[in-house]
Amino acid sequence: MDGRSGYFQRSASRVSPRIRRPWRLAAEVTALIVAAVVAFPLYWMVLSAFKPEGEIQSTEPRPWTGSPSLDSFRRVFQQEDFGRYFLNSLFVAGVVVIASALIAFLAATAVARFRFRFRTTLLVMFLVAQMVPIEALTIPMFFLMRDLGESVPGVGLNTLGSLILPHIAFSLPFAIWMLRGFVKAVPEALEEAAYLDGASRSRFLWQILFPLVFPGLVATSVFSFISAWNDFLFAKSFIISATENSTLPMALLVFFKDEGNDWGGIMAASTVMTIPVLVFFVLVQRRLVSGLGGAVKD
């Protein structure tokens, strides 16, 4: 019986890879197809940015170009105040990322480590806040920024503060929910050991807990950065007359004209807008993978 059972086991080990291989091949092919479908719009955007005007306006579009041109990029960089718009977007996104990460870290630590009244209610409110569409809150936010600007200088309409505050507010619920899991995953025994060694609460918070949950901070920062960088709705609604405080998405409006849209300029400007996002992903990709993969384990 032992010899026969060993024979069946060896036979199963030879057959099982053959059985699993078609399923694995199908999964890989499906993943490649999905990746191609997702990447094709980006490829077409970059291709259109390098196409000459004649090929863009052609009635027979081709997925390649025989004569790449930089004319569209020249028109983009020759646009007045394009560099200022770029710096404004970079400033808004940077402030939103740093401020939302720090506030979310402190708030997540509070709801994960301390017990207080209405803690569960507060967490549920964070979750409900994620369900409200931003478009439904644009008009109330407009009046709020208008009234707030009368009492607090620098945060009213036509200022970069009117873009920073809403994005911080909308990015905090998701960040707090995500970081809460990371903070809870840090063993309480580690905190007790730090206190026994003479560490204060603030020292444990910034020198021990903060590095451990840093991957989660990176993961939430990516979403905050993309939301603030690609924002068009708030920039169009809150920056009314002070065009010097406009952000990069507003620069795309220059290429939409009554006599005909400049699709080459639109695609070139969109390509330029995508580069900082790609650079940000490259810089944080390792931390991002570990952050999305899970929290600290005991």
Buried (B, 14 or more C-beta within 10 A) or exposed (E): EEEEEEEEEEEEEEEEEEEEEEEEEEEEEEEEEEEEEEEEEEEBBBBBBBBBBEBBEEEEEEEEBEEEBEBBBEBBEEBEBBEBBBEBBBBBBBBBBEBBBEBBBEBBBBBBBEEEEEEEEBBEEBEEBEEEEBEEBBEEBBEBBBEBBEEEEEBBBBBBBBBBBBBBBBBBBBBBBBBBBBBBBBEEEBBEEBEEEEBEEEBBBEEBBBEBBBBBBBBBBBBBBBBBBBBEEBBBBBBEEEEEBBBBBBBBEBBEEEEEEBBBBBBBBBBBBBEBBEEBEEEBEEBBEBBEEEBBEE
